[in-house]
């Protein structure tokens, strides 16, 4: 199964880039979400969720995004969610 190349958050389409950055999300015309962490480990899942939260709500504080991503990653990980590559 191939990984998706784009995803839409709140009506805005983002290009998904998996490369060697920890994580970044742009909505300034570039509209991309970059995740370089290994998605097979929990910190990778947390980084992906963190950047997805930014894409969904640019007004959320960094602290709120960090905490939400950690909480969601922990629950998903405990439920057994893993990427298989």
PyMOL Python script that loads the backbone (N, CA, C, O; Angstrom):
from pymol import cmd

cmd.read_pdbstr("""\
ATOM      1  N   UNK A   1       0.850  -1.183   0.000  1.00  0.00           N
ATOM      2  CA  UNK A   1       0.000   0.000   0.000  1.00  0.00           C
ATOM      3  C   UNK A   1       0.890   1.240   0.000  1.00  0.00           C
ATOM      4  O   UNK A   1       1.809   1.342   0.814  1.00  0.00           O
ATOM      5  N   UNK A   2       0.631   2.164  -0.890  1.00  0.00           N
ATOM      6  CA  UNK A   2       1.427   3.392  -0.935  1.00  0.00           C
ATOM      7  C   UNK A   2       0.848   4.436   0.017  1.00  0.00           C
ATOM      8  O   UNK A   2      -0.352   4.450   0.293  1.00  0.00           O
ATOM      9  N   UNK A   3       1.720   5.305   0.510  1.00  0.00           N
ATOM     10  CA  UNK A   3       1.297   6.365   1.416  1.00  0.00           C
ATOM     11  C   UNK A   3       0.630   7.486   0.632  1.00  0.00           C
ATOM     12  O   UNK A   3       0.978   7.718  -0.525  1.00  0.00           O
ATOM     13  N   UNK A   4      -0.326   8.186   1.243  1.00  0.00           N
ATOM     14  CA  UNK A   4      -0.982   9.288   0.538  1.00  0.00           C
ATOM     15  C   UNK A   4      -0.014  10.434   0.270  1.00  0.00           C
ATOM     16  O   UNK A   4       0.935  10.643   1.026  1.00  0.00           O
ATOM     17  N   UNK A   5      -0.254  11.169  -0.802  1.00  0.00           N
ATOM     18  CA  UNK A   5       0.579  12.320  -1.166  1.00  0.00           C
ATOM     19  C   UNK A   5      -0.065  13.641  -0.765  1.00  0.00           C
ATOM     20  O   UNK A   5       0.619  14.659  -0.661  1.00  0.00           O
ATOM     21  N   UNK A   6      -1.387  13.631  -0.537  1.00  0.00           N
ATOM     22  CA  UNK A   6      -2.104  14.831  -0.117  1.00  0.00           C
ATOM     23  C   UNK A   6      -3.153  14.458   0.919  1.00  0.00           C
ATOM     24  O   UNK A   6      -3.530  13.294   1.051  1.00  0.00           O
ATOM     25  N   UNK A   7      -3.620  15.467   1.654  1.00  0.00           N
ATOM     26  CA  UNK A   7      -4.735  15.292   2.575  1.00  0.00           C
ATOM     27  C   UNK A   7      -5.395  16.652   2.769  1.00  0.00           C
ATOM     28  O   UNK A   7      -4.718  17.680   2.772  1.00  0.00           O
ATOM     29  N   UNK A   8      -6.710  16.657   2.929  1.00  0.00           N
ATOM     30  CA  UNK A   8      -7.460  17.900   3.109  1.00  0.00           C
ATOM     31  C   UNK A   8      -7.862  18.048   4.570  1.00  0.00           C
ATOM     32  O   UNK A   8      -8.462  17.149   5.158  1.00  0.00           O
ATOM     33  N   UNK A   9      -7.520  19.201   5.146  1.00  0.00           N
ATOM     34  CA  UNK A   9      -7.900  19.561   6.512  1.00  0.00           C
ATOM     35  C   UNK A   9      -8.774  20.800   6.439  1.00  0.00           C
ATOM     36  O   UNK A   9      -8.348  21.835   5.927  1.00  0.00           O
ATOM     37  N   UNK A  10     -10.001  20.699   6.951  1.00  0.00           N
ATOM     38  CA  UNK A  10     -10.927  21.837   6.974  1.00  0.00           C
ATOM     39  C   UNK A  10     -11.023  22.512   5.612  1.00  0.00           C
ATOM     40  O   UNK A  10     -11.010  23.740   5.522  1.00  0.00           O
ATOM     41  N   UNK A  11     -11.118  21.719   4.561  1.00  0.00           N
ATOM     42  CA  UNK A  11     -11.321  22.226   3.216  1.00  0.00           C
ATOM     43  C   UNK A  11     -10.065  22.693   2.493  1.00  0.00           C
ATOM     44  O   UNK A  11     -10.150  23.108   1.337  1.00  0.00           O
ATOM     45  N   UNK A  12      -8.911  22.640   3.132  1.00  0.00           N
ATOM     46  CA  UNK A  12      -7.656  23.087   2.515  1.00  0.00           C
ATOM     47  C   UNK A  12      -6.794  21.858   2.235  1.00  0.00           C
ATOM     48  O   UNK A  12      -6.502  21.076   3.139  1.00  0.00           O
ATOM     49  N   UNK A  13      -6.396  21.697   0.989  1.00  0.00           N
ATOM     50  CA  UNK A  13      -5.612  20.528   0.580  1.00  0.00           C
ATOM     51  C   UNK A  13      -4.129  20.783   0.833  1.00  0.00           C
ATOM     52  O   UNK A  13      -3.581  21.795   0.396  1.00  0.00           O
ATOM     53  N   UNK A  14      -3.487  19.859   1.538  1.00  0.00           N
ATOM     54  CA  UNK A  14      -2.069  19.935   1.861  1.00  0.00           C
ATOM     55  C   UNK A  14      -1.313  18.829   1.147  1.00  0.00           C
ATOM     56  O   UNK A  14      -1.796  17.702   1.033  1.00  0.00           O
ATOM     57  N   UNK A  15      -0.128  19.158   0.670  1.00  0.00           N
ATOM     58  CA  UNK A  15       0.781  18.155   0.129  1.00  0.00           C
ATOM     59  C   UNK A  15       1.470  17.502   1.323  1.00  0.00           C
ATOM     60  O   UNK A  15       1.925  18.208   2.223  1.00  0.00           O
ATOM     61  N   UNK A  16       1.557  16.194   1.353  1.00  0.00           N
ATOM     62  CA  UNK A  16       2.218  15.457   2.432  1.00  0.00           C
ATOM     63  C   UNK A  16       3.627  15.116   1.990  1.00  0.00           C
ATOM     64  O   UNK A  16       3.818  14.422   0.991  1.00  0.00           O
ATOM     65  N   UNK A  17       4.619  15.603   2.734  1.00  0.00           N
ATOM     66  CA  UNK A  17       6.022  15.381   2.399  1.00  0.00           C
ATOM     67  C   UNK A  17       6.676  14.632   3.549  1.00  0.00           C
ATOM     68  O   UNK A  17       6.691  15.120   4.680  1.00  0.00           O
ATOM     69  N   UNK A  18       7.209  13.471   3.274  1.00  0.00           N
ATOM     70  CA  UNK A  18       7.897  12.686   4.288  1.00  0.00           C
ATOM     71  C   UNK A  18       9.385  12.812   4.009  1.00  0.00           C
ATOM     72  O   UNK A  18       9.909  12.182   3.090  1.00  0.00           O
ATOM     73  N   UNK A  19      10.067  13.631   4.809  1.00  0.00           N
ATOM     74  CA  UNK A  19      11.499  13.844   4.598  1.00  0.00           C
ATOM     75  C   UNK A  19      12.195  14.069   5.927  1.00  0.00           C
ATOM     76  O   UNK A  19      11.600  13.846   6.981  1.00  0.00           O
ATOM     77  N   UNK A  20      13.434  14.504   5.893  1.00  0.00           N
ATOM     78  CA  UNK A  20      14.286  14.496   7.064  1.00  0.00           C
ATOM     79  C   UNK A  20      14.149  15.686   7.996  1.00  0.00           C
ATOM     80  O   UNK A  20      15.131  16.077   8.627  1.00  0.00           O
ATOM     81  N   UNK A  21      12.988  16.263   8.104  1.00  0.00           N
ATOM     82  CA  UNK A  21      12.713  17.292   9.107  1.00  0.00           C
ATOM     83  C   UNK A  21      11.847  16.645  10.177  1.00  0.00           C
ATOM     84  O   UNK A  21      11.123  15.691   9.892  1.00  0.00           O
ATOM     85  N   UNK A  22      11.912  17.149  11.401  1.00  0.00           N
ATOM     86  CA  UNK A  22      11.052  16.584  12.437  1.00  0.00           C
ATOM     87  C   UNK A  22       9.587  16.774  12.073  1.00  0.00           C
ATOM     88  O   UNK A  22       8.807  15.822  12.113  1.00  0.00           O
ATOM     89  N   UNK A  23       9.213  17.991  11.719  1.00  0.00           N
ATOM     90  CA  UNK A  23       7.842  18.252  11.312  1.00  0.00           C
ATOM     91  C   UNK A  23       7.607  19.737  11.128  1.00  0.00           C
ATOM     92  O   UNK A  23       8.107  20.558  11.897  1.00  0.00           O
ATOM     93  N   UNK A  24       6.853  20.070  10.114  1.00  0.00           N
ATOM     94  CA  UNK A  24       6.478  21.451   9.842  1.00  0.00           C
ATOM     95  C   UNK A  24       5.179  21.434   9.048  1.00  0.00           C
ATOM     96  O   UNK A  24       4.879  20.474   8.338  1.00  0.00           O
ATOM     97  N   UNK A  25       4.421  22.508   9.181  1.00  0.00           N
ATOM     98  CA  UNK A  25       3.196  22.640   8.419  1.00  0.00           C
ATOM     99  C   UNK A  25       3.132  24.072   7.903  1.00  0.00           C
ATOM    100  O   UNK A  25       3.300  25.020   8.671  1.00  0.00           O
ATOM    101  N   UNK A  26       2.890  24.230   6.616  1.00  0.00           N
ATOM    102  CA  UNK A  26       2.807  25.550   5.995  1.00  0.00           C
ATOM    103  C   UNK A  26       1.424  25.750   5.396  1.00  0.00           C
ATOM    104  O   UNK A  26       0.858  24.827   4.810  1.00  0.00           O
ATOM    105  N   UNK A  27       0.881  26.945   5.541  1.00  0.00           N
ATOM    106  CA  UNK A  27      -0.377  27.291   4.885  1.00  0.00           C
ATOM    107  C   UNK A  27      -0.254  28.676   4.270  1.00  0.00           C
ATOM    108  O   UNK A  27      -1.207  29.456   4.289  1.00  0.00           O
ATOM    109  N   UNK A  28       0.909  28.979   3.729  1.00  0.00           N
ATOM    110  CA  UNK A  28       1.183  30.303   3.183  1.00  0.00           C
ATOM    111  C   UNK A  28       1.314  30.272   1.669  1.00  0.00           C
ATOM    112  O   UNK A  28       2.103  31.015   1.086  1.00  0.00           O
ATOM    113  N   UNK A  29       0.541  29.412   1.049  1.00  0.00           N
ATOM    114  CA  UNK A  29       0.646  29.244  -0.398  1.00  0.00           C
ATOM    115  C   UNK A  29       1.359  27.955  -0.759  1.00  0.00           C
ATOM    116  O   UNK A  29       1.107  27.374  -1.815  1.00  0.00           O
ATOM    117  N   UNK A  30       2.250  27.505   0.117  1.00  0.00           N
ATOM    118  CA  UNK A  30       2.926  26.226  -0.124  1.00  0.00           C
ATOM    119  C   UNK A  30       2.020  25.065   0.284  1.00  0.00           C
ATOM    120  O   UNK A  30       2.052  23.997  -0.327  1.00  0.00           O
ATOM    121  N   UNK A  31       1.225  25.284   1.309  1.00  0.00           N
ATOM    122  CA  UNK A  31       0.249  24.306   1.786  1.00  0.00           C
ATOM    123  C   UNK A  31       0.794  22.888   1.816  1.00  0.00           C
ATOM    124  O   UNK A  31       0.361  22.021   1.056  1.00  0.00           O
ATOM    125  N   UNK A  32       1.749  22.667   2.709  1.00  0.00           N
ATOM    126  CA  UNK A  32       2.299  21.326   2.832  1.00  0.00           C
ATOM    127  C   UNK A  32       2.512  20.984   4.300  1.00  0.00           C
ATOM    128  O   UNK A  32       2.688  21.858   5.149  1.00  0.00           O
ATOM    129  N   UNK A  33       2.489  19.724   4.558  1.00  0.00           N
ATOM    130  CA  UNK A  33       2.707  19.179   5.881  1.00  0.00           C
ATOM    131  C   UNK A  33       3.910  18.252   5.763  1.00  0.00           C
ATOM    132  O   UNK A  33       3.878  17.284   5.003  1.00  0.00           O
ATOM    133  N   UNK A  34       4.967  18.545   6.512  1.00  0.00           N
ATOM    134  CA  UNK A  34       6.228  17.797   6.407  1.00  0.00           C
ATOM    135  C   UNK A  34       6.436  16.994   7.685  1.00  0.00           C
ATOM    136  O   UNK A  34       6.400  17.551   8.782  1.00  0.00           O
ATOM    137  N   UNK A  35       6.649  15.712   7.552  1.00  0.00           N
ATOM    138  CA  UNK A  35       6.938  14.855   8.704  1.00  0.00           C
ATOM    139  C   UNK A  35       8.119  13.966   8.344  1.00  0.00           C
ATOM    140  O   UNK A  35       8.041  13.161   7.416  1.00  0.00           O
ATOM    141  N   UNK A  36       9.213  14.117   9.084  1.00  0.00           N
ATOM    142  CA  UNK A  36      10.403  13.340   8.805  1.00  0.00           C
ATOM    143  C   UNK A  36      10.686  12.268   9.839  1.00  0.00           C
ATOM    144  O   UNK A  36      11.603  11.463   9.676  1.00  0.00           O
ATOM    145  N   UNK A  37       9.906  12.257  10.892  1.00  0.00           N
ATOM    146  CA  UNK A  37      10.108  11.234  11.919  1.00  0.00           C
ATOM    147  C   UNK A  37       9.682   9.873  11.398  1.00  0.00           C
ATOM    148  O   UNK A  37       8.844   9.774  10.501  1.00  0.00           O
ATOM    149  N   UNK A  38      10.258   8.834  11.960  1.00  0.00           N
ATOM    150  CA  UNK A  38       9.889   7.464  11.611  1.00  0.00           C
ATOM    151  C   UNK A  38       8.454   7.219  12.075  1.00  0.00           C
ATOM    152  O   UNK A  38       8.176   7.236  13.274  1.00  0.00           O
ATOM    153  N   UNK A  39       7.563   6.996  11.146  1.00  0.00           N
ATOM    154  CA  UNK A  39       6.145   6.822  11.475  1.00  0.00           C
ATOM    155  C   UNK A  39       5.847   5.470  12.112  1.00  0.00           C
ATOM    156  O   UNK A  39       4.708   5.216  12.503  1.00  0.00           O
ATOM    157  N   UNK A  40       6.849   4.598  12.223  1.00  0.00           N
ATOM    158  CA  UNK A  40       6.637   3.298  12.863  1.00  0.00           C
ATOM    159  C   UNK A  40       6.861   3.362  14.372  1.00  0.00           C
ATOM    160  O   UNK A  40       6.643   2.375  15.074  1.00  0.00           O
ATOM    161  N   UNK A  41       7.302   4.533  14.881  1.00  0.00           N
ATOM    162  CA  UNK A  41       7.504   4.692  16.322  1.00  0.00           C
ATOM    163  C   UNK A  41       6.547   5.755  16.854  1.00  0.00           C
ATOM    164  O   UNK A  41       6.044   6.586  16.097  1.00  0.00           O
ATOM    165  N   UNK A  42       6.304   5.721  18.156  1.00  0.00           N
ATOM    166  CA  UNK A  42       5.288   6.598  18.738  1.00  0.00           C
ATOM    167  C   UNK A  42       5.594   8.079  18.537  1.00  0.00           C
ATOM    168  O   UNK A  42       4.672   8.857  18.293  1.00  0.00           O
ATOM    169  N   UNK A  43       6.854   8.494  18.631  1.00  0.00           N
ATOM    170  CA  UNK A  43       7.178   9.908  18.445  1.00  0.00           C
ATOM    171  C   UNK A  43       6.872  10.338  17.009  1.00  0.00           C
ATOM    172  O   UNK A  43       6.544  11.501  16.777  1.00  0.00           O
ATOM    173  N   UNK A  44       6.970   9.443  16.061  1.00  0.00           N
ATOM    174  CA  UNK A  44       6.590   9.752  14.691  1.00  0.00           C
ATOM    175  C   UNK A  44       5.097   9.996  14.565  1.00  0.00           C
ATOM    176  O   UNK A  44       4.670  10.938  13.897  1.00  0.00           O
ATOM    177  N   UNK A  45       4.304   9.153  15.204  1.00  0.00           N
ATOM    178  CA  UNK A  45       2.859   9.332  15.228  1.00  0.00           C
ATOM    179  C   UNK A  45       2.513  10.658  15.897  1.00  0.00           C
ATOM    180  O   UNK A  45       1.656  11.397  15.413  1.00  0.00           O
ATOM    181  N   UNK A  46       3.174  10.955  17.002  1.00  0.00           N
ATOM    182  CA  UNK A  46       2.927  12.212  17.711  1.00  0.00           C
ATOM    183  C   UNK A  46       3.268  13.424  16.836  1.00  0.00           C
ATOM    184  O   UNK A  46       2.523  14.403  16.816  1.00  0.00           O
ATOM    185  N   UNK A  47       4.382  13.360  16.120  1.00  0.00           N
ATOM    186  CA  UNK A  47       4.783  14.459  15.242  1.00  0.00           C
ATOM    187  C   UNK A  47       3.764  14.652  14.123  1.00  0.00           C
ATOM    188  O   UNK A  47       3.397  15.783  13.804  1.00  0.00           O
ATOM    189  N   UNK A  48       3.307  13.559  13.529  1.00  0.00           N
ATOM    190  CA  UNK A  48       2.299  13.639  12.483  1.00  0.00           C
ATOM    191  C   UNK A  48       1.022  14.284  13.013  1.00  0.00           C
ATOM    192  O   UNK A  48       0.464  15.174  12.371  1.00  0.00           O
ATOM    193  N   UNK A  49       0.556  13.842  14.177  1.00  0.00           N
ATOM    194  CA  UNK A  49      -0.650  14.418  14.772  1.00  0.00           C
ATOM    195  C   UNK A  49      -0.458  15.899  15.082  1.00  0.00           C
ATOM    196  O   UNK A  49      -1.365  16.702  14.862  1.00  0.00           O
ATOM    197  N   UNK A  50       0.713  16.265  15.590  1.00  0.00           N
ATOM    198  CA  UNK A  50       1.023  17.655  15.913  1.00  0.00           C
ATOM    199  C   UNK A  50       0.855  18.542  14.673  1.00  0.00           C
ATOM    200  O   UNK A  50       0.191  19.577  14.732  1.00  0.00           O
ATOM    201  N   UNK A  51       1.452  18.136  13.566  1.00  0.00           N
ATOM    202  CA  UNK A  51       1.374  18.945  12.348  1.00  0.00           C
ATOM    203  C   UNK A  51      -0.036  18.941  11.762  1.00  0.00           C
ATOM    204  O   UNK A  51      -0.464  19.939  11.182  1.00  0.00           O
ATOM    205  N   UNK A  52      -0.761  17.836  11.905  1.00  0.00           N
ATOM    206  CA  UNK A  52      -2.151  17.788  11.458  1.00  0.00           C
ATOM    207  C   UNK A  52      -3.009  18.754  12.261  1.00  0.00           C
ATOM    208  O   UNK A  52      -3.895  19.403  11.705  1.00  0.00           O
ATOM    209  N   UNK A  53      -2.757  18.856  13.562  1.00  0.00           N
ATOM    210  CA  UNK A  53      -3.505  19.799  14.395  1.00  0.00           C
ATOM    211  C   UNK A  53      -3.252  21.237  13.971  1.00  0.00           C
ATOM    212  O   UNK A  53      -4.177  22.049  13.957  1.00  0.00           O
ATOM    213  N   UNK A  54      -2.010  21.564  13.626  1.00  0.00           N
ATOM    214  CA  UNK A  54      -1.732  22.909  13.099  1.00  0.00           C
ATOM    215  C   UNK A  54      -2.546  23.148  11.828  1.00  0.00           C
ATOM    216  O   UNK A  54      -3.126  24.220  11.657  1.00  0.00           O
ATOM    217  N   UNK A  55      -2.591  22.162  10.939  1.00  0.00           N
ATOM    218  CA  UNK A  55      -3.330  22.320   9.688  1.00  0.00           C
ATOM    219  C   UNK A  55      -4.822  22.533   9.944  1.00  0.00           C
ATOM    220  O   UNK A  55      -5.492  23.239   9.189  1.00  0.00           O
ATOM    221  N   UNK A  56      -5.334  21.927  11.001  1.00  0.00           N
ATOM    222  CA  UNK A  56      -6.765  22.056  11.325  1.00  0.00           C
ATOM    223  C   UNK A  56      -7.101  23.370  12.019  1.00  0.00           C
ATOM    224  O   UNK A  56      -8.200  23.897  11.848  1.00  0.00           O
ATOM    225  N   UNK A  57      -6.162  23.904  12.803  1.00  0.00           N
ATOM    226  CA  UNK A  57      -6.461  25.110  13.588  1.00  0.00           C
ATOM    227  C   UNK A  57      -5.191  25.914  13.832  1.00  0.00           C
ATOM    228  O   UNK A  57      -4.458  25.658  14.788  1.00  0.00           O
ATOM    229  N   UNK A  58      -4.938  26.886  12.964  1.00  0.00           N
ATOM    230  CA  UNK A  58      -3.736  27.709  13.084  1.00  0.00           C
ATOM    231  C   UNK A  58      -3.771  28.621  14.298  1.00  0.00           C
ATOM    232  O   UNK A  58      -2.732  29.153  14.688  1.00  0.00           O
ATOM    233  N   UNK A  59      -4.931  28.816  14.907  1.00  0.00           N
ATOM    234  CA  UNK A  59      -5.009  29.710  16.066  1.00  0.00           C
ATOM    235  C   UNK A  59      -4.655  29.006  17.375  1.00  0.00           C
ATOM    236  O   UNK A  59      -4.459  29.670  18.393  1.00  0.00           O
ATOM    237  N   UNK A  60      -4.570  27.682  17.366  1.00  0.00           N
ATOM    238  CA  UNK A  60      -4.249  26.936  18.593  1.00  0.00           C
ATOM    239  C   UNK A  60      -2.805  27.216  19.005  1.00  0.00           C
ATOM    240  O   UNK A  60      -1.906  27.288  18.167  1.00  0.00           O
ATOM    241  N   UNK A  61      -2.604  27.371  20.301  1.00  0.00           N
ATOM    242  CA  UNK A  61      -1.250  27.628  20.807  1.00  0.00           C
ATOM    243  C   UNK A  61      -0.371  26.391  20.635  1.00  0.00           C
ATOM    244  O   UNK A  61      -0.865  25.267  20.545  1.00  0.00           O
ATOM    245  N   UNK A  62       0.936  26.621  20.592  1.00  0.00           N
ATOM    246  CA  UNK A  62       1.890  25.515  20.465  1.00  0.00           C
ATOM    247  C   UNK A  62       1.755  24.559  21.649  1.00  0.00           C
ATOM    248  O   UNK A  62       1.833  23.343  21.472  1.00  0.00           O
ATOM    249  N   UNK A  63       1.552  25.097  22.855  1.00  0.00           N
ATOM    250  CA  UNK A  63       1.375  24.243  24.038  1.00  0.00           C
ATOM    251  C   UNK A  63       0.149  23.342  23.897  1.00  0.00           C
ATOM    252  O   UNK A  63       0.203  22.155  24.217  1.00  0.00           O
ATOM    253  N   UNK A  64      -0.959  23.916  23.415  1.00  0.00           N
ATOM    254  CA  UNK A  64      -2.187  23.135  23.251  1.00  0.00           C
ATOM    255  C   UNK A  64      -1.988  22.053  22.181  1.00  0.00           C
ATOM    256  O   UNK A  64      -2.417  20.913  22.360  1.00  0.00           O
ATOM    257  N   UNK A  65      -1.341  22.413  21.080  1.00  0.00           N
ATOM    258  CA  UNK A  65      -1.080  21.442  20.010  1.00  0.00           C
ATOM    259  C   UNK A  65      -0.170  20.327  20.517  1.00  0.00           C
ATOM    260  O   UNK A  65      -0.421  19.152  20.250  1.00  0.00           O
ATOM    261  N   UNK A  66       0.895  20.692  21.253  1.00  0.00           N
ATOM    262  CA  UNK A  66       1.807  19.682  21.815  1.00  0.00           C
ATOM    263  C   UNK A  66       1.065  18.702  22.712  1.00  0.00           C
ATOM    264  O   UNK A  66       1.187  17.488  22.552  1.00  0.00           O
ATOM    265  N   UNK A  67       0.300  19.231  23.652  1.00  0.00           N
ATOM    266  CA  UNK A  67      -0.409  18.376  24.613  1.00  0.00           C
ATOM    267  C   UNK A  67      -1.436  17.493  23.913  1.00  0.00           C
ATOM    268  O   UNK A  67      -1.542  16.303  24.209  1.00  0.00           O
ATOM    269  N   UNK A  68      -2.185  18.072  22.993  1.00  0.00           N
ATOM    270  CA  UNK A  68      -3.205  17.296  22.270  1.00  0.00           C
ATOM    271  C   UNK A  68      -2.572  16.176  21.454  1.00  0.00           C
ATOM    272  O   UNK A  68      -3.073  15.052  21.447  1.00  0.00           O
ATOM    273  N   UNK A  69      -1.474  16.479  20.767  1.00  0.00           N
ATOM    274  CA  UNK A  69      -0.796  15.468  19.961  1.00  0.00           C
ATOM    275  C   UNK A  69      -0.262  14.341  20.834  1.00  0.00           C
ATOM    276  O   UNK A  69      -0.381  13.168  20.481  1.00  0.00           O
ATOM    277  N   UNK A  70       0.327  14.697  21.975  1.00  0.00           N
ATOM    278  CA  UNK A  70       0.838  13.667  22.903  1.00  0.00           C
ATOM    279  C   UNK A  70      -0.291  12.776  23.398  1.00  0.00           C
ATOM    280  O   UNK A  70      -0.166  11.551  23.411  1.00  0.00           O
ATOM    281  N   UNK A  71      -1.398  13.400  23.807  1.00  0.00           N
ATOM    282  CA  UNK A  71      -2.534  12.636  24.333  1.00  0.00           C
ATOM    283  C   UNK A  71      -3.128  11.709  23.277  1.00  0.00           C
ATOM    284  O   UNK A  71      -3.418  10.546  23.557  1.00  0.00           O
ATOM    285  N   UNK A  72      -3.305  12.224  22.070  1.00  0.00           N
ATOM    286  CA  UNK A  72      -3.880  11.399  21.000  1.00  0.00           C
ATOM    287  C   UNK A  72      -2.935  10.280  20.590  1.00  0.00           C
ATOM    288  O   UNK A  72      -3.368   9.148  20.375  1.00  0.00           O
ATOM    289  N   UNK A  73      -1.642  10.590  20.480  1.00  0.00           N
ATOM    290  CA  UNK A  73      -0.664   9.565  20.099  1.00  0.00           C
ATOM    291  C   UNK A  73      -0.616   8.453  21.144  1.00  0.00           C
ATOM    292  O   UNK A  73      -0.548   7.274  20.797  1.00  0.00           O
ATOM    293  N   UNK A  74      -0.651   8.822  22.407  1.00  0.00           N
ATOM    294  CA  UNK A  74      -0.601   7.816  23.468  1.00  0.00           C
ATOM    295  C   UNK A  74      -1.801   6.871  23.377  1.00  0.00           C
ATOM    296  O   UNK A  74      -1.644   5.655  23.478  1.00  0.00           O
ATOM    297  N   UNK A  75      -3.001   7.432  23.184  1.00  0.00           N
ATOM    298  CA  UNK A  75      -4.195   6.595  23.078  1.00  0.00           C
ATOM    299  C   UNK A  75      -4.141   5.712  21.836  1.00  0.00           C
ATOM    300  O   UNK A  75      -4.384   4.508  21.920  1.00  0.00           O
ATOM    301  N   UNK A  76      -3.825   6.300  20.687  1.00  0.00           N
ATOM    302  CA  UNK A  76      -3.753   5.505  19.457  1.00  0.00           C
ATOM    303  C   UNK A  76      -2.704   4.405  19.568  1.00  0.00           C
ATOM    304  O   UNK A  76      -2.935   3.279  19.127  1.00  0.00           O
ATOM    305  N   UNK A  77      -1.549   4.726  20.158  1.00  0.00           N
ATOM    306  CA  UNK A  77      -0.481   3.732  20.329  1.00  0.00           C
ATOM    307  C   UNK A  77      -0.953   2.596  21.238  1.00  0.00           C
ATOM    308  O   UNK A  77      -0.721   1.422  20.951  1.00  0.00           O
ATOM    309  N   UNK A  78      -1.617   2.961  22.338  1.00  0.00           N
ATOM    310  CA  UNK A  78      -2.123   1.953  23.266  1.00  0.00           C
ATOM    311  C   UNK A  78      -3.223   1.085  22.661  1.00  0.00           C
ATOM    312  O   UNK A  78      -3.437  -0.051  23.085  1.00  0.00           O
ATOM    313  N   UNK A  79      -3.916   1.633  21.665  1.00  0.00           N
ATOM    314  CA  UNK A  79      -4.928   0.872  20.942  1.00  0.00           C
ATOM    315  C   UNK A  79      -4.317  -0.011  19.850  1.00  0.00           C
ATOM    316  O   UNK A  79      -5.016  -0.815  19.234  1.00  0.00           O
ATOM    317  N   UNK A  80      -3.027   0.141  19.616  1.00  0.00           N
ATOM    318  CA  UNK A  80      -2.336  -0.726  18.676  1.00  0.00           C
ATOM    319  C   UNK A  80      -2.141  -0.154  17.277  1.00  0.00           C
ATOM    320  O   UNK A  80      -1.738  -0.872  16.362  1.00  0.00           O
ATOM    321  N   UNK A  81      -2.425   1.137  17.106  1.00  0.00           N
ATOM    322  CA  UNK A  81      -2.224   1.734  15.777  1.00  0.00           C
ATOM    323  C   UNK A  81      -0.759   1.829  15.443  1.00  0.00           C
ATOM    324  O   UNK A  81       0.026   2.402  16.198  1.00  0.00           O
ATOM    325  N   UNK A  82      -0.384   1.256  14.292  1.00  0.00           N
ATOM    326  CA  UNK A  82       0.998   1.260  13.815  1.00  0.00           C
ATOM    327  C   UNK A  82       0.970   1.369  12.298  1.00  0.00           C
ATOM    328  O   UNK A  82       0.042   0.881  11.653  1.00  0.00           O
ATOM    329  N   UNK A  83       1.976   2.002  11.734  1.00  0.00           N
ATOM    330  CA  UNK A  83       2.115   2.017  10.282  1.00  0.00           C
ATOM    331  C   UNK A  83       2.928   0.795   9.891  1.00  0.00           C
ATOM    332  O   UNK A  83       3.871   0.410  10.583  1.00  0.00           O
ATOM    333  N   UNK A  84       2.555   0.203   8.795  1.00  0.00           N
ATOM    334  CA  UNK A  84       3.283  -0.975   8.294  1.00  0.00           C
ATOM    335  C   UNK A  84       3.888  -0.586   6.968  1.00  0.00           C
ATOM    336  O   UNK A  84       3.174  -0.336   5.998  1.00  0.00           O
ATOM    337  N   UNK A  85       5.222  -0.534   6.926  1.00  0.00           N
ATOM    338  CA  UNK A  85       5.920  -0.200   5.672  1.00  0.00           C
ATOM    339  C   UNK A  85       6.814  -1.339   5.296  1.00  0.00           C
ATOM    340  O   UNK A  85       7.498  -1.276   4.274  1.00  0.00           O
TER     341      UNK A  85
END
""", "prot")
cmd.dss("prot")
cmd.show_as("cartoon", "prot")
cmd.util.cbc("prot")
cmd.orient("prot")
